[in-house]
Amino acid sequence: MATVVWFFAAGGAIVSALAVIVQRNPFISAIALLGNLASLAMMYVLLQSDFVAAAQVIVYAGAVMVMFLFVIAYIGPRGELAEEHRRPWQVAVATIATSAILVEIALVVGRSGFDAPASVSEQFGSPQAVGQLFLTTYVGAFELVSLLLLVAAIAAVVLGAGPRPMRVQMDERERRVREARELAATRSGGE
């Protein structure tokens, strides 16, 4: 039964990850990301890593997704980048980065042996073990990732907001109101 659930969760993770990339509507893409996070949490449960699964649901599916939805709602239709505004160097950098990630995945998968089962300690995935790793061995990487997420959220808001509207000064507003009244008076007087 666990194998069936594993393949169901893995298939859901792959399909929802593809949906995140393929969807043009950012809200549907965010919902697909939510499905991906839930599928990953299900896989963590099957790995007997209950704390990591709970953290996945609470932190990522809860708090981070709410933040993403706020950013998407704030940016709105202004966030869509027109085809003529894309620069060729951005496409080239994205292609190189994607290729590097695929090569890295291929190297890791190629070096790992699938013939022998993995040995996992009894403490694997427990809150104590995860906290011990995050606050000792990987504290720098943990803080760097949190800083990177903060910078990415701020950059998304700043870049997606576009140019700021000019504030109208009080005398400029009065001049516009006066012109509008004069125009209305000439229209009503001419009829």
trRosetta pair geometry for C-beta under 8 A, 3 or more apart (Angstrom, degrees):
i j d omega theta_ij theta_ji phi_ij phi_ji
1 4 5.7 -53 -155 33 38 111
1 5 6.5 33 151 -14 68 105
2 5 5.7 -55 -148 40 35 110
2 6 6.1 43 151 -26 66 105
2 46 5.9 137 -165 -144 99 106
3 6 5.4 -50 -146 33 32 116
3 7 6.5 27 157 -14 65 103
4 7 6.1 -56 -150 38 30 105
4 8 6.3 32 151 -20 64 108
5 8 5.5 -54 -146 38 33 115
5 9 6.1 31 155 -17 67 106
5 42 7.0 -130 166 166 101 115
5 46 6.3 177 103 -85 114 129
6 9 5.9 -57 -146 39 27 107
6 10 6.1 25 156 -17 65 109
6 43 6.8 79 -135 -118 70 81
6 46 5.5 156 -85 172 88 168
7 10 5.6 -51 -138 40 32 111
7 11 6.0 34 159 -19 65 107
8 11 6.0 -56 -146 39 25 109
8 12 6.3 25 154 -17 61 109
8 42 8.0 -67 95 132 93 149
9 12 5.6 -55 -146 39 30 112
9 13 6.3 33 154 -23 64 105
9 39 4.9 151 -166 -164 71 79
9 40 7.8 143 172 -71 108 19
9 42 4.1 -150 -113 97 130 121
9 43 4.8 173 131 -59 139 82
9 46 7.0 -162 25 -8 156 137
10 13 5.6 -52 -148 34 31 113
10 14 6.5 27 155 -16 64 105
10 39 7.5 150 -75 171 15 117
10 43 6.8 87 -68 -89 70 126
11 14 5.9 -55 -147 37 32 108
11 15 6.1 25 158 -14 67 110
12 15 5.9 -56 -138 42 29 106
12 16 5.9 21 165 -12 66 113
12 35 6.5 -119 173 163 101 100
12 36 7.7 -178 136 -103 79 44
12 38 7.7 -61 137 90 135 91
12 39 4.0 -169 100 -101 107 131
12 42 7.7 41 61 42 137 142
13 16 6.2 -59 -139 43 23 104
13 17 6.1 26 159 -22 61 110
13 36 5.6 82 -141 -145 62 72
13 39 3.8 -163 -65 116 77 136
13 40 5.8 96 -110 -60 124 71
13 43 7.0 -10 -43 -24 143 135
14 17 5.8 -56 -146 35 27 111
14 18 6.5 25 155 -15 62 105
15 18 5.9 -56 -152 37 31 110
15 19 6.4 32 150 -21 64 107
16 19 5.3 -50 -145 36 37 116
16 20 6.6 48 152 -28 64 95
16 32 4.8 175 -162 -176 77 78
16 33 7.2 153 157 -86 105 19
16 35 3.9 -152 -118 98 144 108
16 36 4.0 -163 109 -62 120 77
16 39 6.2 169 25 -2 136 136
17 20 5.7 -43 -154 23 34 115
17 21 7.0 25 151 -10 61 104
17 32 7.8 174 -67 150 14 106
17 36 5.2 99 -65 -113 70 134
18 21 5.9 -61 -155 40 36 107
18 22 5.8 21 157 -13 73 117
19 22 5.9 -60 -129 44 30 103
19 23 5.7 36 172 -31 68 110
19 28 7.6 -100 165 145 105 93
19 29 7.2 -176 135 -119 74 55
19 32 3.7 -146 105 -138 114 147
19 35 7.5 18 59 58 138 133
20 23 6.8 -51 -139 23 16 109
20 29 5.1 85 -146 -164 54 83
20 32 4.7 -160 -65 102 66 117
20 33 4.9 80 -104 -68 124 80
20 36 6.4 -30 -35 -21 130 143
21 29 7.9 122 -32 -135 14 111
23 26 7.8 147 117 -87 109 21
23 28 4.6 -146 -164 98 146 107
23 29 4.2 -167 76 -70 125 83
23 32 6.2 168 -10 -1 141 143
25 28 4.2 64 82 14 110 110
25 29 6.6 179 90 -13 55 86
26 29 5.2 -55 -145 39 36 117
26 30 6.3 40 155 -23 68 102
26 72 4.6 -171 127 -142 129 121
26 75 8.0 17 46 75 173 119
26 79 6.8 16 -42 87 153 143
27 30 5.6 -50 -148 33 33 111
27 31 6.6 33 151 -17 64 102
27 69 7.5 59 -122 -129 78 88
27 72 6.3 151 -74 140 66 146
28 31 5.6 -51 -149 36 35 112
28 32 6.4 38 149 -20 65 103
29 32 5.6 -52 -149 36 33 113
29 33 6.5 37 149 -21 64 101
30 33 5.4 -48 -149 33 36 115
30 34 6.6 43 148 -23 63 99
30 65 6.6 126 -180 -155 101 89
30 68 5.5 169 -127 123 119 123
30 69 5.8 128 164 -81 161 79
30 72 6.1 -99 -42 -23 143 159
31 34 5.4 -45 -154 30 37 118
31 35 6.8 40 147 -17 63 99
32 35 5.5 -49 -153 34 38 114
32 36 6.5 42 147 -21 65 101
33 36 5.4 -49 -149 34 37 116
33 37 6.5 38 152 -19 66 101
33 65 7.0 175 101 -110 110 102
33 68 7.4 -52 79 114 151 169
34 37 5.8 -51 -149 35 32 110
34 38 6.5 32 152 -18 63 105
34 61 5.8 91 -144 -141 76 88
34 65 5.6 65 -88 -127 96 150
35 38 5.6 -54 -147 37 33 112
35 39 6.4 35 153 -20 65 104
36 39 5.7 -53 -148 35 32 111
36 40 6.5 30 154 -17 65 105
37 40 5.7 -53 -148 37 33 111
37 41 6.4 36 152 -21 64 104
37 56 6.1 -179 -176 167 89 96
37 57 7.3 139 142 -98 106 48
37 60 5.1 -160 -140 115 136 117
37 61 4.4 176 115 -74 138 93
37 65 7.3 -119 16 -56 158 124
38 41 5.6 -51 -148 34 33 114
38 42 6.6 38 151 -22 64 101
38 57 7.2 58 -106 -104 65 91
38 61 6.2 81 -63 -104 74 146
39 42 5.6 -51 -152 32 34 113
39 43 6.7 33 150 -17 64 103
40 43 5.5 -52 -151 36 37 112
40 44 6.5 42 149 -22 66 101
40 56 6.0 -140 103 -166 102 149
41 44 5.5 -49 -150 33 36 115
41 45 6.7 41 150 -22 64 99
41 53 4.5 100 -165 -156 77 79
41 54 7.9 106 -150 -56 115 22
41 56 4.2 -172 -88 93 93 131
41 57 5.0 61 -115 -54 158 91
41 61 7.1 -43 -33 -22 140 137
42 45 5.7 -48 -153 30 35 113
42 46 6.7 34 149 -16 63 103
42 53 7.5 99 -63 -138 17 122
43 46 5.6 -52 -151 36 37 112
43 47 6.5 32 150 -15 65 106
44 47 5.6 -60 -149 41 34 108
44 49 4.6 -84 -174 77 85 106
44 50 7.6 144 133 -90 97 19
44 52 4.8 -133 -160 97 137 102
44 53 3.7 179 94 -72 119 86
44 56 6.1 156 7 -4 154 145
44 125 7.3 158 -173 -140 92 133
45 48 7.6 35 178 -80 36 25
45 49 7.3 -104 -78 59 22 62
45 50 6.4 52 -118 -100 69 63
45 53 4.6 59 -57 -92 76 165
47 120 8.0 -169 -176 -118 90 167
47 124 7.9 -89 152 127 98 119
47 125 6.6 150 115 -62 99 153
48 120 8.0 135 60 120 118 147
48 124 7.3 73 91 87 100 100
48 125 6.2 150 108 56 64 147
49 52 4.2 -10 147 34 112 118
49 53 6.1 130 99 -24 75 90
49 124 6.7 -68 -87 133 95 83
49 125 2.8 -125 -121 -136 81 144
50 53 5.6 -57 -148 37 33 113
50 54 6.2 30 156 -18 68 105
50 125 6.8 107 22 139 51 117
51 54 5.8 -55 -147 37 31 109
51 55 6.2 30 154 -17 65 107
51 125 6.0 162 41 160 93 73
51 126 6.1 82 -1 -164 136 25
51 127 4.4 -175 -120 -65 154 72
51 130 5.8 -151 106 8 131 143
52 55 5.6 -53 -144 40 32 112
52 56 6.2 42 151 -28 63 103
52 125 5.3 -84 -1 -147 115 92
52 130 6.3 171 -70 -90 89 146
53 56 5.5 -49 -149 29 31 117
53 57 6.7 24 155 -13 63 104
54 57 5.9 -57 -150 38 33 106
54 58 6.0 19 159 -9 69 113
55 58 6.0 -59 -133 46 29 102
55 59 5.2 4 178 3 70 119
55 60 7.9 62 136 -2 65 91
55 130 7.7 -162 -8 149 155 162
56 59 6.9 -51 -113 48 12 91
56 60 5.4 -30 -164 33 52 120
56 61 6.7 49 140 -10 66 103
57 60 7.4 -33 -78 55 8 81
57 61 4.8 -33 -147 40 46 129
57 62 6.6 57 145 -25 56 99
58 61 7.4 32 -11 54 11 86
58 62 5.0 -25 -167 15 35 138
58 63 7.3 26 148 -8 60 99
59 62 6.5 20 -34 49 4 97
59 63 5.6 -39 -155 35 43 115
59 64 6.4 40 147 -14 66 105
60 63 7.5 -29 -71 54 12 77
60 64 4.8 -25 -138 35 48 130
60 65 6.9 69 153 -30 53 91
61 64 7.7 22 -19 52 13 92
61 65 5.6 2 -165 -10 33 135
62 65 6.6 154 87 35 3 102
62 66 6.7 -8 160 -14 50 110
63 66 5.9 -58 -151 33 28 110
63 67 6.6 25 154 -16 64 106
64 67 5.5 -53 -152 37 36 113
64 68 6.4 39 150 -20 67 103
64 149 7.6 -66 -125 -166 114 140
65 68 5.4 -48 -145 36 36 114
65 69 6.3 36 155 -19 66 104
66 69 5.8 -55 -148 38 31 110
66 70 6.5 34 152 -20 64 104
67 70 5.7 -52 -149 34 33 112
67 71 6.5 31 153 -17 65 105
67 153 6.3 -40 160 -122 122 140
68 71 5.7 -57 -150 38 32 110
68 72 6.2 31 153 -18 67 107
69 72 5.5 -50 -142 38 34 112
69 73 6.1 34 156 -18 65 106
70 73 5.8 -56 -145 40 29 109
70 74 6.2 30 155 -21 64 108
71 74 5.6 -54 -144 36 30 112
71 75 6.2 22 160 -13 66 108
71 153 6.1 -125 -77 -151 142 82
71 156 5.3 35 -175 109 135 131
71 157 6.0 -103 -133 -69 93 86
71 160 7.7 104 175 39 89 153
72 75 6.1 -58 -142 41 27 103
72 76 7.8 101 158 -65 52 34
72 79 7.4 -73 -137 5 57 165
73 76 6.8 20 -177 -67 33 76
74 157 6.2 -6 106 -124 142 93
74 160 7.5 101 105 98 89 127
74 161 7.8 -34 145 -87 102 87
75 78 5.7 -127 178 68 68 90
75 79 3.7 54 146 -56 128 117
75 156 6.9 -74 -57 157 138 89
75 157 7.1 -132 -65 -116 94 48
75 160 3.6 -31 -125 150 117 143
75 161 7.1 -98 -112 -68 70 50
76 79 6.7 150 69 -3 32 97
77 80 6.0 -29 -172 5 60 113
78 160 5.8 115 104 172 99 76
78 161 7.0 39 114 -142 148 18
78 162 5.2 -100 -170 -22 132 124
79 156 7.9 15 -126 -175 119 88
79 160 4.3 -5 -98 -141 84 120
81 85 5.5 -123 -174 80 85 119
81 86 6.3 94 138 -67 121 85
82 85 4.7 86 62 4 85 106
82 86 7.8 -140 95 -19 49 80
83 86 6.2 -45 -162 10 38 113
86 90 6.2 -121 -169 65 77 128
86 91 6.5 63 160 -47 116 105
87 90 4.7 94 66 -2 87 105
87 91 7.5 -159 94 -3 49 83
88 91 5.7 -55 -154 36 40 111
88 92 6.3 40 150 -20 70 106
89 92 5.4 -52 -146 38 37 114
89 93 6.2 38 155 -20 68 103
90 93 5.8 -51 -144 37 31 108
90 94 6.3 31 155 -18 63 107
91 94 5.8 -55 -146 38 30 111
91 95 6.3 31 154 -21 64 107
92 95 5.7 -55 -147 36 30 112
92 96 6.4 29 155 -18 64 106
93 96 5.8 -54 -147 37 31 110
93 97 6.3 31 155 -18 65 107
94 97 5.8 -54 -145 38 30 110
94 98 6.2 31 156 -19 64 108
95 98 5.8 -54 -146 37 29 111
95 99 6.3 30 155 -19 63 107
96 99 5.7 -56 -148 37 30 112
96 100 6.4 32 154 -21 65 105
97 100 5.7 -53 -148 34 31 112
97 101 6.5 31 154 -18 64 104
98 101 5.8 -55 -150 36 32 110
98 102 6.4 30 154 -17 65 107
99 102 5.7 -56 -147 38 32 110
99 103 6.3 33 154 -19 66 105
100 103 5.8 -53 -147 36 31 111
100 104 6.3 32 154 -20 64 106
101 104 5.7 -54 -148 36 31 112
101 105 6.4 32 153 -19 65 104
102 105 5.7 -51 -147 36 32 111
102 106 6.3 33 154 -19 64 106
103 106 5.7 -55 -148 37 31 112
103 107 6.4 31 154 -19 65 105
104 107 5.8 -54 -147 36 31 110
104 108 6.4 27 157 -16 65 106
105 108 5.9 -57 -146 38 30 107
105 109 6.1 23 159 -12 67 111
106 109 6.0 -58 -141 43 27 105
106 110 5.9 29 159 -21 64 113
107 110 5.7 -57 -141 39 26 112
107 111 6.3 19 163 -15 63 110
108 111 6.2 -62 -147 38 26 105
108 112 6.4 20 159 -19 63 110
109 112 6.1 -58 -145 34 30 107
113 116 5.6 33 111 24 121 94
120 124 4.5 -54 -180 -6 102 162
121 124 5.1 136 61 -38 71 91
121 129 8.0 163 83 -109 120 151
123 126 5.0 -74 -166 18 65 128
123 128 6.8 -68 -162 78 113 107
123 129 4.6 138 146 -58 101 130
124 129 6.4 -99 -115 100 21 168
125 129 6.7 22 27 67 16 128
125 130 6.8 23 -152 -50 31 109
126 129 4.7 87 55 10 84 102
126 130 6.9 -160 85 -4 40 88
127 130 5.9 -59 -141 42 30 107
127 131 5.9 27 162 -16 67 112
128 131 6.0 -58 -143 41 24 108
128 132 6.1 29 157 -23 62 110
129 132 5.7 -53 -145 34 28 114
129 133 6.5 25 157 -15 63 105
130 133 6.0 -59 -152 38 30 107
130 134 6.2 23 155 -15 67 111
131 134 5.8 -57 -139 41 31 108
131 135 5.8 3 171 3 68 117
132 135 6.7 -71 -136 49 18 92
132 136 5.8 -16 174 12 60 122
132 137 7.9 42 134 2 70 99
133 136 6.7 -75 -129 50 18 88
133 137 5.2 -39 -151 43 62 114
133 138 5.6 22 156 16 81 111
134 138 5.7 -48 -117 73 38 101
134 139 6.7 85 155 -87 49 60
134 142 5.1 84 -159 -83 85 154
135 139 5.6 44 -151 -85 30 107
135 142 7.9 -43 -72 35 42 161
136 139 6.5 83 -26 -30 3 108
138 141 4.7 -52 -168 49 86 113
138 142 5.3 97 126 -32 89 97
139 142 5.5 -54 -143 36 30 116
139 143 6.3 25 160 -14 65 107
140 143 6.1 -59 -148 40 27 104
140 144 6.1 28 154 -20 64 111
141 144 5.5 -55 -142 39 32 115
141 145 6.3 34 158 -21 66 103
142 145 6.1 -54 -151 33 26 109
142 146 6.7 23 152 -15 61 106
143 146 5.7 -54 -148 37 35 110
143 147 6.3 35 153 -18 66 106
144 147 5.7 -55 -147 39 31 111
144 148 6.2 35 153 -22 65 107
145 148 5.5 -52 -145 36 32 114
145 149 6.5 34 155 -19 65 102
146 149 5.8 -51 -149 34 32 111
146 150 6.6 33 152 -19 63 105
147 150 5.7 -54 -150 36 33 113
147 151 6.3 31 154 -16 67 106
148 151 5.8 -54 -145 39 31 109
148 152 6.2 32 155 -20 64 108
149 152 5.7 -54 -144 37 30 112
149 153 6.4 30 157 -19 64 105
150 153 5.9 -55 -149 35 29 109
150 154 6.4 24 155 -14 64 108
151 154 5.8 -57 -146 40 31 109
151 155 6.0 32 155 -20 66 110
152 155 5.7 -55 -142 39 29 111
152 156 6.3 34 156 -24 63 104
153 156 5.8 -51 -149 31 30 113
153 157 6.7 25 155 -14 62 105
154 157 5.9 -58 -153 37 32 108
154 158 6.2 24 155 -13 68 111
155 158 5.8 -58 -139 43 31 107
155 159 5.7 19 167 -9 69 113
156 159 6.4 -57 -132 45 22 100
156 160 5.7 11 169 -9 60 122
157 160 6.2 -65 -136 45 19 103
157 161 6.2 31 162 -40 60 108
158 161 6.1 -50 -148 15 24 115
161 164 7.3 12 136 -74 118 74
168 172 5.1 -132 -172 90 84 121
168 173 5.1 101 133 -63 121 92
168 176 7.7 -37 -166 2 141 142
169 172 4.5 90 59 7 82 109
169 173 7.0 -149 93 -9 41 86
170 173 5.7 -54 -150 34 32 112
170 174 6.5 32 152 -18 65 104
171 174 5.4 -48 -145 37 38 114
171 175 6.3 43 152 -23 66 101
172 175 5.7 -51 -150 33 32 113
172 176 6.6 31 152 -17 64 105
173 176 5.8 -55 -151 36 32 111
173 177 6.4 32 152 -18 65 106
174 177 5.7 -54 -147 37 32 111
174 178 6.3 34 154 -20 66 106
175 178 5.7 -54 -148 37 30 113
175 179 6.3 30 154 -17 65 106
176 179 5.7 -53 -145 38 31 111
176 180 6.3 33 154 -20 64 106
177 180 5.7 -54 -148 37 31 112
177 181 6.5 31 153 -19 64 104
178 181 5.8 -54 -149 35 31 110
178 182 6.3 29 154 -18 65 106
179 182 5.7 -53 -145 37 32 110
179 183 6.2 32 155 -18 65 107
180 183 5.7 -54 -146 38 30 111
180 184 6.3 31 154 -18 64 106
181 184 5.6 -56 -147 38 31 110
181 185 6.2 31 154 -20 66 106
182 185 5.6 -53 -145 36 31 111
182 186 6.4 29 156 -17 65 104
183 186 5.9 -53 -146 37 30 108
183 187 6.4 30 155 -18 63 108
184 187 5.7 -57 -148 38 31 111
184 188 6.2 21 158 -11 67 109
185 188 6.0 -58 -141 43 30 103
185 189 5.9 27 159 -19 66 113
186 189 5.7 -55 -136 41 28 110
186 190 6.1 28 161 -22 63 112
187 190 6.0 -59 -145 35 25 109
187 191 7.0 26 157 -26 59 105
188 191 6.1 -53 -153 23 33 112
